[in-house]
Amino acid sequence: MPTDLPPVDKAKFVAAKRASAYVEDGMTVGLGTGSTAAWLVRCLGERAQTEGLRFRGVPTSERTADLARELGLEITTLEEARWLDLTIDGADEHDARLDLIKGAGGALLREKIVATASERMIVIADASKKVETLGACPLPVEVIPFGWQTTCALIEEALIGLDVMGREVTLRMEGEAPFVTDEGNHILDLHLKRIGDPRRLGLMLNQIAGVVENGLFVDICDVVVTGYADGRVTLHDETRGTLEETRYEFVTEDNIFTDISD
Ligand SMILES: O=C[C@H](O)[C@H](O)[C@H](O)COP(=O)(O)O
């Protein structure tokens, strides 16, 4: 582990460390994408090394696949695995119902396919990801490059009359060129500020020709694991609220956290 982690990385790390304990020998596990999910992959790499943990990972992006390979973890494809025991992934936002916005990193399509093929989905996050109402961060929508301008106009039209606060839609760029996802598509970011009815919006978006998938994850996540920079970790589910509060503490200069909750 690197020393002197910034507070937000400490929070992401402890969330990932707690969630990594859900993985058991022989499981097939969806590995999310993003900075928080990268901590999870590292924590699993550590468990594989120190405890001999053996599992099959299904990465949700090429980035995650590369990291898992670097750490010597066994990875497979969804085509081969078909169904998964568990997916652990980050999120851009979650509300109290555990509905999510995902896709700031552009991996929402594979992430949603893998999460819905899993028995359970666990989200790992720092406390900044919790919101009262979804929509503060842009909602990514993956679209086919062919005629994306028309798809964009259809989305703008469909947003009229929906319970949202903003209606601006922008094409995600990477330098001078449109961003391209692992599946070869583009991303439209919807700047909605407030999403009154995530389920309705998600269904509406997916009916538009040219839309492949949207970043709203409604009724998919089972548990949110939230990490804090002081080492605290809380577990929430929708029906039972807070399930557990754990605390990890730095015990060595190598930033190794130890569970001191017991
Ligand atoms: O496409 C990216 C994914 O949905 C990420 O899980 C999400 O953006 C959260 O990423 P991070 O953990 O870096 O905040």
The ligand as a MOL file (V3000), in Angstrom:
LIG
                    3D

  0  0  0     0  0            999 V3000
M  V30 BEGIN CTAB
M  V30 COUNTS 14 13 0 0 0
M  V30 BEGIN ATOM
M  V30 1 O -17.9650 4.1440 -15.2240 0
M  V30 2 C -17.5440 4.2210 -14.0880 0
M  V30 3 C -18.1660 3.5950 -12.9470 0
M  V30 4 O -19.5640 3.6330 -12.9650 0
M  V30 5 C -17.6170 3.9520 -11.5750 0
M  V30 6 O -18.0030 2.9230 -10.7160 0
M  V30 7 C -18.1070 5.2290 -10.9900 0
M  V30 8 O -17.8610 6.2810 -11.8940 0
M  V30 9 C -17.4440 5.5400 -9.6290 0
M  V30 10 O -16.0720 5.7490 -9.8180 0
M  V30 11 P -15.1220 6.2000 -8.6370 0
M  V30 12 O -15.0430 5.0690 -7.6830 0
M  V30 13 O -13.8040 6.4930 -9.3080 0
M  V30 14 O -15.7120 7.4360 -8.0310 0
M  V30 END ATOM
M  V30 BEGIN BOND
M  V30 1 2 1 2
M  V30 2 1 2 3
M  V30 3 1 3 4
M  V30 4 1 3 5
M  V30 5 1 5 6
M  V30 6 1 5 7
M  V30 7 1 7 8
M  V30 8 1 7 9
M  V30 9 1 9 10
M  V30 10 1 10 11
M  V30 11 2 11 12
M  V30 12 1 11 13
M  V30 13 1 11 14
M  V30 END BOND
M  V30 END CTAB
M  END
